[in-house]
């Protein structure tokens, strides 16, 4: 399937990304961006943004970038490794993710994602994932 014609703003609306409220802003060659409004359901019981919420946003945006940038004859991908460093938080407003393709091979892709607090522009997480390309 050619994902270049996909409307990524609707792509995962009825799946987990839609359930948590991820909004896709752009998906292009070698990059993708998205955002998520911080809601109470994204917080841990201590009142701070749950790490899983941040990872969900970052992994989703990197995944959409990956699927858009699949090599010829590839059909899909799966995440085989991910790592996150958490540097801050947000209790409300929006968090934004910008994914950049760092390696685009025939068998794997590596994506870096920076997640920021929209209100103050501070980086709240650095994320890297490796995607296995499926044929």
C-alpha positions, 0 to 999 in steps of 0.5 A: 500500500502507498501510504503517501496518500494517507490522511494521517489526521484520521489514520488512527482515529479509531485505534489507540492513538485516537483513544488517547487524543493524539493529533497528527500535524504533519507526516512527510519525507523523513519527519513527522509531527503531532501533539496531544492535549494533556488531560487528567487521564494522561496523568499518573496518580501523583498528578504529573504526566504519566511516562506512558502518555509521552511514549505513546505520543512519541512512538505514534508519531515516529511510527507514522513517519516510518510508515510514510517512509517505507522502502519500495515493496515494504508492507509495514513495520513493527517497533523492535526497540525504544528508549526514552529520557524524561527531562520534564513534565506538563500538567495541562495544555499540549505536548508536541512531538517532532520525529526525525528519521536518522536511519532509513535502511531496507530492514530498519529505520531509526527515529529520534523524537523530541517531545516539548511542552507547548506552553514554555517550549521546554523539552520534556522527553527525548525518545529513540526507536528502531523499526523493523521493516516488514515485507 
